[in-house]
Amino acid sequence: MTLQQLKYMITVAEKGSITEAARELFLSQPSLSEAIREVEKEAKITIFNRGRAGVSLTTEGGAI
């Protein structure tokens, strides 16, 4: 995991929304989603629970 990816995940966790985090980070929502998926794949865990109301950290995601 890079420092940039860590910053992305922290921003998503703080905002509770990938869309809002993407706006703050000046990224497109799809590219931010892909960056998070890459970290999840590398770590072999699910970091965020995704739903219509936004995102929240999983137990594993909170431990990172």
Contacts in CASP RR format, 6 or more apart in sequence:
PFRMAT RR
TARGET T0000
AUTHOR 0000-0000-0000
METHOD contacts of the structure
MODEL  1
MTLQQLKYMITVAEKGSITEAARELFLSQPSLSEAIREVEKEAKITIFNR
GRAGVSLTTEGGAI
1 39 0 8 1.000
1 42 0 8 1.000
1 43 0 8 1.000
4 35 0 8 1.000
5 35 0 8 1.000
5 36 0 8 1.000
5 38 0 8 1.000
5 39 0 8 1.000
7 25 0 8 1.000
8 21 0 8 1.000
8 25 0 8 1.000
8 27 0 8 1.000
8 32 0 8 1.000
8 35 0 8 1.000
8 36 0 8 1.000
9 36 0 8 1.000
9 39 0 8 1.000
9 47 0 8 1.000
9 64 0 8 1.000
11 21 0 8 1.000
11 24 0 8 1.000
11 25 0 8 1.000
12 18 0 8 1.000
12 21 0 8 1.000
12 32 0 8 1.000
12 36 0 8 1.000
12 48 0 8 1.000
12 55 0 8 1.000
13 48 0 8 1.000
13 55 0 8 1.000
13 57 0 8 1.000
13 62 0 8 1.000
14 21 0 8 1.000
15 21 0 8 1.000
15 24 0 8 1.000
16 54 0 8 1.000
16 55 0 8 1.000
16 56 0 8 1.000
17 54 0 8 1.000
17 55 0 8 1.000
18 29 0 8 1.000
18 32 0 8 1.000
18 33 0 8 1.000
18 36 0 8 1.000
18 50 0 8 1.000
18 54 0 8 1.000
18 55 0 8 1.000
19 29 0 8 1.000
21 32 0 8 1.000
22 28 0 8 1.000
22 29 0 8 1.000
22 31 0 8 1.000
22 32 0 8 1.000
25 32 0 8 1.000
36 47 0 8 1.000
36 48 0 8 1.000
39 47 0 8 1.000
40 46 0 8 1.000
40 47 0 8 1.000
43 64 0 8 1.000
45 58 0 8 1.000
45 60 0 8 1.000
45 61 0 8 1.000
46 58 0 8 1.000
46 60 0 8 1.000
46 61 0 8 1.000
47 57 0 8 1.000
47 58 0 8 1.000
47 60 0 8 1.000
47 61 0 8 1.000
47 62 0 8 1.000
47 64 0 8 1.000
48 55 0 8 1.000
48 56 0 8 1.000
48 57 0 8 1.000
48 58 0 8 1.000
48 61 0 8 1.000
49 55 0 8 1.000
49 56 0 8 1.000
49 57 0 8 1.000
49 58 0 8 1.000
END
